[in-house]
Each structure stands twice: as C-alpha cells, then as structure tokens.
Amino acid sequence: MSGVTLNLHVDAYTNRVLGVIKEAFGLRSKSEALQKFVQLRGDEFLREQVSDQVLQELKAIDEAHTKKYGFRKMTKRQLDELFTPK
C-alpha cells in the first residue's frame, strides 16, 4: 500500500468508531477503517462545484433548444423509438 504516513491522535469516541468500522468490514487495522470511512463519506465533502460559466452555457443551450422547439411533448412511443436499437 502506498500513500502518506500520518501520526494521528484521536479521542476515545473516534477510536471506538474506527474499531467498529474495522470489525464491521473485516479490516486488518484502524488505518484501513479510516480509509473505508473516507471512501464511504468522502464524496459528501468533495462534491464537484459547478462553475458559473458552466451554468451559463447550460442555460444558453436550454434557451436555444426551447426557442427552436418550444415545449413540445413526446409520446411514450416516440421516446421508445429514440432508444430502440436499429
């Protein structure tokens, strides 16, 4: 395993939680438990932020589409035909 070595000091509660994760997933160490926790919950903190430029581009695409096609509705059959392999 490659990575960064950390020397952590955790409180009793954190130690207990890491122990529970370690046992729940059958891991060999609390280091692996910490990695598992980050894999499970890390996305909550690293969600990709959409820039204003991307939002403006999407809005322009939407407005151009609406201007060209309006708010036409599609039947279920027409939608199915779009996704049926030919």
SETIRO-64107 format. One record per atom (N, C-alpha, C): residue number from 0; residue in three letters; atom name; x, y, z. Coordinates in steps of 0.001 Angstrom, whole numbers. Layout:
BEGIN
@k = NUM	r = ALA	a = CA	px = X	py = Y	pz = Z .
...
***
This chain:
BEGIN
@k = 0	r = MET	a = N	px = 855	py = -1168	pz = 0 .
@k = 0	r = MET	a = CA	px = 0	py = 0	pz = 0 .
@k = 0	r = MET	a = C	px = 902	py = 1231	pz = 0 .
@k = 1	r = SER	a = N	px = 653	py = 2126	pz = -926 .
@k = 1	r = SER	a = CA	px = 1412	py = 3365	pz = -962 .
@k = 1	r = SER	a = C	px = 526	py = 4497	pz = -483 .
@k = 2	r = GLY	a = N	px = 1143	py = 5534	pz = -16 .
@k = 2	r = GLY	a = CA	px = 360	py = 6665	pz = 448 .
@k = 2	r = GLY	a = C	px = 1162	py = 7514	pz = 1392 .
@k = 3	r = VAL	a = N	px = 465	py = 8272	pz = 2162 .
@k = 3	r = VAL	a = CA	px = 1058	py = 9198	pz = 3115 .
@k = 3	r = VAL	a = C	px = 972	py = 8592	pz = 4504 .
@k = 4	r = THR	a = N	px = 2035	py = 8721	pz = 5262 .
@k = 4	r = THR	a = CA	px = 2034	py = 8241	pz = 6637 .
@k = 4	r = THR	a = C	px = 1616	py = 9379	pz = 7554 .
@k = 5	r = LEU	a = N	px = 639	py = 9100	pz = 8420 .
@k = 5	r = LEU	a = CA	px = 153	py = 10098	pz = 9370 .
@k = 5	r = LEU	a = C	px = 275	py = 9557	pz = 10787 .
@k = 6	r = ASN	a = N	px = 590	py = 10433	pz = 11687 .
@k = 6	r = ASN	a = CA	px = 579	py = 10097	pz = 13101 .
@k = 6	r = ASN	a = C	px = -598	py = 10856	pz = 13693 .
@k = 7	r = LEU	a = N	px = -1679	py = 10143	pz = 14001 .
@k = 7	r = LEU	a = CA	px = -2909	py = 10787	pz = 14459 .
@k = 7	r = LEU	a = C	px = -3141	py = 10556	pz = 15941 .
@k = 8	r = HIS	a = N	px = -3679	py = 11568	pz = 16559 .
@k = 8	r = HIS	a = CA	px = -4140	py = 11456	pz = 17949 .
@k = 8	r = HIS	a = C	px = -5646	py = 11664	pz = 17901 .
@k = 9	r = VAL	a = N	px = -6399	py = 10653	pz = 18288 .
@k = 9	r = VAL	a = CA	px = -7854	py = 10727	pz = 18240 .
@k = 9	r = VAL	a = C	px = -8424	py = 10541	pz = 19642 .
@k = 10	r = ASP	a = N	px = -9638	py = 11039	pz = 19826 .
@k = 10	r = ASP	a = CA	px = -10282	py = 10866	pz = 21124 .
@k = 10	r = ASP	a = C	px = -10855	py = 9452	pz = 21231 .
@k = 11	r = ALA	a = N	px = -11375	py = 9124	pz = 22397 .
@k = 11	r = ALA	a = CA	px = -11868	py = 7776	pz = 22654 .
@k = 11	r = ALA	a = C	px = -13039	py = 7415	pz = 21749 .
@k = 12	r = TYR	a = N	px = -13919	py = 8366	pz = 21485 .
@k = 12	r = TYR	a = CA	px = -15081	py = 8101	pz = 20633 .
@k = 12	r = TYR	a = C	px = -14636	py = 7756	pz = 19215 .
@k = 13	r = THR	a = N	px = -13722	py = 8549	pz = 18652 .
@k = 13	r = THR	a = CA	px = -13226	py = 8298	pz = 17297 .
@k = 13	r = THR	a = C	px = -12538	py = 6938	pz = 17226 .
@k = 14	r = ASN	a = N	px = -11772	py = 6619	pz = 18247 .
@k = 14	r = ASN	a = CA	px = -11098	py = 5330	pz = 18314 .
@k = 14	r = ASN	a = C	px = -12114	py = 4192	pz = 18313 .
@k = 15	r = ARG	a = N	px = -13195	py = 4388	pz = 19061 .
@k = 15	r = ARG	a = CA	px = -14245	py = 3367	pz = 19140 .
@k = 15	r = ARG	a = C	px = -14950	py = 3191	pz = 17796 .
@k = 16	r = VAL	a = N	px = -15259	py = 4319	pz = 17129 .
@k = 16	r = VAL	a = CA	px = -15913	py = 4260	pz = 15820 .
@k = 16	r = VAL	a = C	px = -15019	py = 3550	pz = 14816 .
@k = 17	r = LEU	a = N	px = -13734	py = 3864	pz = 14809 .
@k = 17	r = LEU	a = CA	px = -12802	py = 3199	pz = 13893 .
@k = 17	r = LEU	a = C	px = -12751	py = 1696	pz = 14184 .
@k = 18	r = GLY	a = N	px = -12810	py = 1351	pz = 15476 .
@k = 18	r = GLY	a = CA	px = -12827	py = -66	pz = 15849 .
@k = 18	r = GLY	a = C	px = -14064	py = -779	pz = 15328 .
@k = 19	r = VAL	a = N	px = -15213	py = -118	pz = 15395 .
@k = 19	r = VAL	a = CA	px = -16459	py = -706	pz = 14911 .
@k = 19	r = VAL	a = C	px = -16407	py = -876	pz = 13389 .
@k = 20	r = ILE	a = N	px = -15917	py = 135	pz = 12695 .
@k = 20	r = ILE	a = CA	px = -15788	py = 42	pz = 11233 .
@k = 20	r = ILE	a = C	px = -14835	py = -1084	pz = 10865 .
@k = 21	r = LYS	a = N	px = -13735	py = -1176	pz = 11601 .
@k = 21	r = LYS	a = CA	px = -12742	py = -2229	pz = 11352 .
@k = 21	r = LYS	a = C	px = -13395	py = -3602	pz = 11452 .
@k = 22	r = GLU	a = N	px = -14147	py = -3834	pz = 12508 .
@k = 22	r = GLU	a = CA	px = -14805	py = -5123	pz = 12704 .
@k = 22	r = GLU	a = C	px = -15933	py = -5354	pz = 11705 .
@k = 23	r = ALA	a = N	px = -16706	py = -4304	pz = 11423 .
@k = 23	r = ALA	a = CA	px = -17855	py = -4441	pz = 10530 .
@k = 23	r = ALA	a = C	px = -17442	py = -4849	pz = 9119 .
@k = 24	r = PHE	a = N	px = -16293	py = -4366	pz = 8679 .
@k = 24	r = PHE	a = CA	px = -15845	py = -4658	pz = 7318 .
@k = 24	r = PHE	a = C	px = -14711	py = -5677	pz = 7272 .
@k = 25	r = GLY	a = N	px = -14370	py = -6241	pz = 8422 .
@k = 25	r = GLY	a = CA	px = -13327	py = -7255	pz = 8474 .
@k = 25	r = GLY	a = C	px = -11961	py = -6731	pz = 8051 .
@k = 26	r = LEU	a = N	px = -11646	py = -5532	pz = 8468 .
@k = 26	r = LEU	a = CA	px = -10377	py = -4910	pz = 8087 .
@k = 26	r = LEU	a = C	px = -9272	py = -5290	pz = 9064 .
@k = 27	r = ARG	a = N	px = -8031	py = -5115	pz = 8644 .
@k = 27	r = ARG	a = CA	px = -6900	py = -5523	pz = 9465 .
@k = 27	r = ARG	a = C	px = -6445	py = -4465	pz = 10462 .
@k = 28	r = SER	a = N	px = -6742	py = -3196	pz = 10181 .
@k = 28	r = SER	a = CA	px = -6244	py = -2140	pz = 11067 .
@k = 28	r = SER	a = C	px = -7213	py = -957	pz = 11096 .
@k = 29	r = LYS	a = N	px = -6998	py = -92	pz = 12050 .
@k = 29	r = LYS	a = CA	px = -7812	py = 1118	pz = 12132 .
@k = 29	r = LYS	a = C	px = -7440	py = 2082	pz = 11015 .
@k = 30	r = SER	a = N	px = -6250	py = 1948	pz = 10488 .
@k = 30	r = SER	a = CA	px = -5860	py = 2737	pz = 9320 .
@k = 30	r = SER	a = C	px = -6755	py = 2374	pz = 8132 .
@k = 31	r = GLU	a = N	px = -6974	py = 1086	pz = 7930 .
@k = 31	r = GLU	a = CA	px = -7870	py = 640	pz = 6865 .
@k = 31	r = GLU	a = C	px = -9304	py = 1088	pz = 7158 .
@k = 32	r = ALA	a = N	px = -9677	py = 1102	pz = 8428 .
@k = 32	r = ALA	a = CA	px = -11020	py = 1550	pz = 8817 .
@k = 32	r = ALA	a = C	px = -11196	py = 3031	pz = 8485 .
@k = 33	r = LEU	a = N	px = -10172	py = 3820	pz = 8732 .
@k = 33	r = LEU	a = CA	px = -10234	py = 5236	pz = 8398 .
@k = 33	r = LEU	a = C	px = -10364	py = 5416	pz = 6885 .
@k = 34	r = GLN	a = N	px = -9616	py = 4634	pz = 6125 .
@k = 34	r = GLN	a = CA	px = -9710	py = 4699	pz = 4662 .
@k = 34	r = GLN	a = C	px = -11108	py = 4308	pz = 4193 .
@k = 35	r = LYS	a = N	px = -11684	py = 3274	pz = 4792 .
@k = 35	r = LYS	a = CA	px = -13033	py = 2828	pz = 4435 .
@k = 35	r = LYS	a = C	px = -14049	py = 3925	pz = 4724 .
@k = 36	r = PHE	a = N	px = -13913	py = 4558	pz = 5877 .
@k = 36	r = PHE	a = CA	px = -14817	py = 5642	pz = 6243 .
@k = 36	r = PHE	a = C	px = -14743	py = 6770	pz = 5216 .
@k = 37	r = VAL	a = N	px = -13535	py = 7116	pz = 4804 .
@k = 37	r = VAL	a = CA	px = -13352	py = 8184	pz = 3821 .
@k = 37	r = VAL	a = C	px = -13945	py = 7769	pz = 2477 .
@k = 38	r = GLN	a = N	px = -13793	py = 6504	pz = 2095 .
@k = 38	r = GLN	a = CA	px = -14389	py = 6025	pz = 843 .
@k = 38	r = GLN	a = C	px = -15912	py = 6135	pz = 892 .
@k = 39	r = LEU	a = N	px = -16489	py = 5831	pz = 2060 .
@k = 39	r = LEU	a = CA	px = -17946	py = 5852	pz = 2190 .
@k = 39	r = LEU	a = C	px = -18503	py = 7266	pz = 2274 .
@k = 40	r = ARG	a = N	px = -17784	py = 8175	pz = 2929 .
@k = 40	r = ARG	a = CA	px = -18318	py = 9506	pz = 3214 .
@k = 40	r = ARG	a = C	px = -17583	py = 10659	pz = 2552 .
@k = 41	r = GLY	a = N	px = -16460	py = 10400	pz = 1908 .
@k = 41	r = GLY	a = CA	px = -15640	py = 11469	pz = 1345 .
@k = 41	r = GLY	a = C	px = -16337	py = 12307	pz = 300 .
@k = 42	r = ASP	a = N	px = -17193	py = 11672	pz = -511 .
@k = 42	r = ASP	a = CA	px = -17884	py = 12409	pz = -1563 .
@k = 42	r = ASP	a = C	px = -18757	py = 13531	pz = -1018 .
@k = 43	r = GLU	a = N	px = -19241	py = 13377	pz = 188 .
@k = 43	r = GLU	a = CA	px = -20070	py = 14418	pz = 788 .
@k = 43	r = GLU	a = C	px = -19296	py = 15721	pz = 934 .
@k = 44	r = PHE	a = N	px = -17979	py = 15624	pz = 1060 .
@k = 44	r = PHE	a = CA	px = -17156	py = 16797	pz = 1270 .
@k = 44	r = PHE	a = C	px = -16462	py = 17266	pz = -6 .
@k = 45	r = LEU	a = N	px = -16366	py = 16393	pz = -993 .
@k = 45	r = LEU	a = CA	px = -15637	py = 16722	pz = -2212 .
@k = 45	r = LEU	a = C	px = -16530	py = 16854	pz = -3433 .
@k = 46	r = ARG	a = N	px = -17794	py = 17059	pz = -3218 .
@k = 46	r = ARG	a = CA	px = -18691	py = 17202	pz = -4363 .
@k = 46	r = ARG	a = C	px = -18168	py = 18288	pz = -5280 .
@k = 47	r = GLU	a = N	px = -18208	py = 17976	pz = -6557 .
@k = 47	r = GLU	a = CA	px = -17695	py = 18906	pz = -7547 .
@k = 47	r = GLU	a = C	px = -18593	py = 20142	pz = -7613 .
@k = 48	r = GLN	a = N	px = -17965	py = 21288	pz = -7568 .
@k = 48	r = GLN	a = CA	px = -18698	py = 22542	pz = -7668 .
@k = 48	r = GLN	a = C	px = -18842	py = 22920	pz = -9135 .
@k = 49	r = VAL	a = N	px = -20043	py = 23296	pz = -9529 .
@k = 49	r = VAL	a = CA	px = -20284	py = 23704	pz = -10899 .
@k = 49	r = VAL	a = C	px = -19987	py = 25197	pz = -11005 .
@k = 50	r = SER	a = N	px = -19145	py = 25542	pz = -11955 .
@k = 50	r = SER	a = CA	px = -18760	py = 26949	pz = -12097 .
@k = 50	r = SER	a = C	px = -19892	py = 27745	pz = -12734 .
@k = 51	r = ASP	a = N	px = -19855	py = 29045	pz = -12545 .
@k = 51	r = ASP	a = CA	px = -20858	py = 29932	pz = -13138 .
@k = 51	r = ASP	a = C	px = -20832	py = 29836	pz = -14659 .
@k = 52	r = GLN	a = N	px = -19648	py = 29672	pz = -15223 .
@k = 52	r = GLN	a = CA	px = -19518	py = 29578	pz = -16679 .
@k = 52	r = GLN	a = C	px = -20261	py = 28355	pz = -17206 .
@k = 53	r = VAL	a = N	px = -20118	py = 27223	pz = -16539 .
@k = 53	r = VAL	a = CA	px = -20815	py = 26007	pz = -16966 .
@k = 53	r = VAL	a = C	px = -22323	py = 26215	pz = -16860 .
@k = 54	r = LEU	a = N	px = -22773	py = 26831	pz = -15787 .
@k = 54	r = LEU	a = CA	px = -24211	py = 27079	pz = -15627 .
@k = 54	r = LEU	a = C	px = -24737	py = 27994	pz = -16724 .
@k = 55	r = GLN	a = N	px = -23971	py = 29018	pz = -17081 .
@k = 55	r = GLN	a = CA	px = -24389	py = 29928	pz = -18147 .
@k = 55	r = GLN	a = C	px = -24463	py = 29202	pz = -19486 .
@k = 56	r = GLU	a = N	px = -23491	py = 28317	pz = -19759 .
@k = 56	r = GLU	a = CA	px = -23503	py = 27543	pz = -21002 .
@k = 56	r = GLU	a = C	px = -24719	py = 26629	pz = -21067 .
@k = 57	r = LEU	a = N	px = -25030	py = 25958	pz = -19947 .
@k = 57	r = LEU	a = CA	px = -26198	py = 25080	pz = -19913 .
@k = 57	r = LEU	a = C	px = -27491	py = 25868	pz = -20098 .
@k = 58	r = LYS	a = N	px = -27562	py = 27039	pz = -19499 .
@k = 58	r = LYS	a = CA	px = -28744	py = 27882	pz = -19634 .
@k = 58	r = LYS	a = C	px = -28904	py = 28332	pz = -21087 .
@k = 59	r = ALA	a = N	px = -27797	py = 28689	pz = -21734 .
@k = 59	r = ALA	a = CA	px = -27854	py = 29117	pz = -23139 .
@k = 59	r = ALA	a = C	px = -28314	py = 27971	pz = -24041 .
@k = 60	r = ILE	a = N	px = -27810	py = 26760	pz = -23785 .
@k = 60	r = ILE	a = CA	px = -28229	py = 25596	pz = -24560 .
@k = 60	r = ILE	a = C	px = -29720	py = 25353	pz = -24376 .
@k = 61	r = ASP	a = N	px = -30182	py = 25438	pz = -23139 .
@k = 61	r = ASP	a = CA	px = -31599	py = 25226	pz = -22843 .
@k = 61	r = ASP	a = C	px = -32468	py = 26274	pz = -23536 .
@k = 62	r = GLU	a = N	px = -32052	py = 27533	pz = -23476 .
@k = 62	r = GLU	a = CA	px = -32826	py = 28601	pz = -24097 .
@k = 62	r = GLU	a = C	px = -32870	py = 28442	pz = -25619 .
@k = 63	r = ALA	a = N	px = -31738	py = 28055	pz = -26222 .
@k = 63	r = ALA	a = CA	px = -31698	py = 27851	pz = -27673 .
@k = 63	r = ALA	a = C	px = -32608	py = 26700	pz = -28076 .
@k = 64	r = HIS	a = N	px = -32600	py = 25629	pz = -27297 .
@k = 64	r = HIS	a = CA	px = -33457	py = 24481	pz = -27590 .
@k = 64	r = HIS	a = C	px = -34930	py = 24871	pz = -27470 .
@k = 65	r = THR	a = N	px = -35263	py = 25578	pz = -26405 .
@k = 65	r = THR	a = CA	px = -36645	py = 25990	pz = -26182 .
@k = 65	r = THR	a = C	px = -37102	py = 26933	pz = -27288 .
@k = 66	r = LYS	a = N	px = -36213	py = 27827	pz = -27719 .
@k = 66	r = LYS	a = CA	px = -36562	py = 28758	pz = -28787 .
@k = 66	r = LYS	a = C	px = -36828	py = 28007	pz = -30095 .
@k = 67	r = LYS	a = N	px = -36009	py = 26991	pz = -30372 .
@k = 67	r = LYS	a = CA	px = -36139	py = 26236	pz = -31618 .
@k = 67	r = LYS	a = C	px = -37336	py = 25298	pz = -31591 .
@k = 68	r = TYR	a = N	px = -37504	py = 24572	pz = -30467 .
@k = 68	r = TYR	a = CA	px = -38514	py = 23522	pz = -30408 .
@k = 68	r = TYR	a = C	px = -39712	py = 23835	pz = -29515 .
@k = 69	r = GLY	a = N	px = -39631	py = 24862	pz = -28728 .
@k = 69	r = GLY	a = CA	px = -40716	py = 25172	pz = -27810 .
@k = 69	r = GLY	a = C	px = -40812	py = 24115	pz = -26723 .
@k = 70	r = PHE	a = N	px = -41997	py = 23912	pz = -26227 .
@k = 70	r = PHE	a = CA	px = -42209	py = 22933	pz = -25165 .
@k = 70	r = PHE	a = C	px = -43019	py = 21751	pz = -25688 .
@k = 71	r = ARG	a = N	px = -42601	py = 21244	pz = -26852 .
@k = 71	r = ARG	a = CA	px = -43301	py = 20111	pz = -27446 .
@k = 71	r = ARG	a = C	px = -43253	py = 18907	pz = -26520 .
@k = 72	r = LYS	a = N	px = -44303	py = 18132	pz = -26590 .
@k = 72	r = LYS	a = CA	px = -44337	py = 16898	pz = -25819 .
@k = 72	r = LYS	a = C	px = -44089	py = 15725	pz = -26746 .
@k = 73	r = MET	a = N	px = -43540	py = 14658	pz = -26200 .
@k = 73	r = MET	a = CA	px = -43242	py = 13467	pz = -26964 .
@k = 73	r = MET	a = C	px = -44063	py = 12323	pz = -26376 .
@k = 74	r = THR	a = N	px = -44618	py = 11513	pz = -27250 .
@k = 74	r = THR	a = CA	px = -45370	py = 10365	pz = -26757 .
@k = 74	r = THR	a = C	px = -44396	py = 9302	pz = -26262 .
@k = 75	r = LYS	a = N	px = -44906	py = 8375	pz = -25494 .
@k = 75	r = LYS	a = CA	px = -44066	py = 7286	pz = -24998 .
@k = 75	r = LYS	a = C	px = -43513	py = 6480	pz = -26167 .
@k = 76	r = ARG	a = N	px = -44312	py = 6284	pz = -27179 .
@k = 76	r = ARG	a = CA	px = -43869	py = 5530	pz = -28355 .
@k = 76	r = ARG	a = C	px = -42700	py = 6244	pz = -29052 .
@k = 77	r = GLN	a = N	px = -42803	py = 7553	pz = -29228 .
@k = 77	r = GLN	a = CA	px = -41723	py = 8313	pz = -29864 .
@k = 77	r = GLN	a = C	px = -40438	py = 8229	pz = -29042 .
@k = 78	r = LEU	a = N	px = -40583	py = 8311	pz = -27739 .
@k = 78	r = LEU	a = CA	px = -39422	py = 8205	pz = -26861 .
@k = 78	r = LEU	a = C	px = -38796	py = 6823	pz = -26958 .
@k = 79	r = ASP	a = N	px = -39625	py = 5793	pz = -26963 .
@k = 79	r = ASP	a = CA	px = -39113	py = 4414	pz = -27095 .
@k = 79	r = ASP	a = C	px = -38364	py = 4231	pz = -28412 .
@k = 80	r = GLU	a = N	px = -38881	py = 4831	pz = -29495 .
@k = 80	r = GLU	a = CA	px = -38237	py = 4721	pz = -30802 .
@k = 80	r = GLU	a = C	px = -36840	py = 5332	pz = -30786 .
@k = 81	r = LEU	a = N	px = -36642	py = 6383	pz = -30009 .
@k = 81	r = LEU	a = CA	px = -35314	py = 7011	pz = -29913 .
@k = 81	r = LEU	a = C	px = -34296	py = 6067	pz = -29307 .
@k = 82	r = PHE	a = N	px = -34713	py = 5206	pz = -28413 .
@k = 82	r = PHE	a = CA	px = -33800	py = 4345	pz = -27682 .
@k = 82	r = PHE	a = C	px = -33809	py = 2881	pz = -28146 .
@k = 83	r = THR	a = N	px = -34581	py = 2600	pz = -29197 .
@k = 83	r = THR	a = CA	px = -34614	py = 1242	pz = -29725 .
@k = 83	r = THR	a = C	px = -33471	py = 1066	pz = -30721 .
@k = 84	r = PRO	a = N	px = -32603	py = 53	pz = -30487 .
@k = 84	r = PRO	a = CA	px = -31504	py = -172	pz = -31436 .
@k = 84	r = PRO	a = C	px = -32040	py = -534	pz = -32819 .
@k = 85	r = LYS	a = N	px = -31346	py = -49	pz = -33825 .
@k = 85	r = LYS	a = CA	px = -31795	py = -316	pz = -35201 .
@k = 85	r = LYS	a = C	px = -30854	py = -1235	pz = -35890 .
***
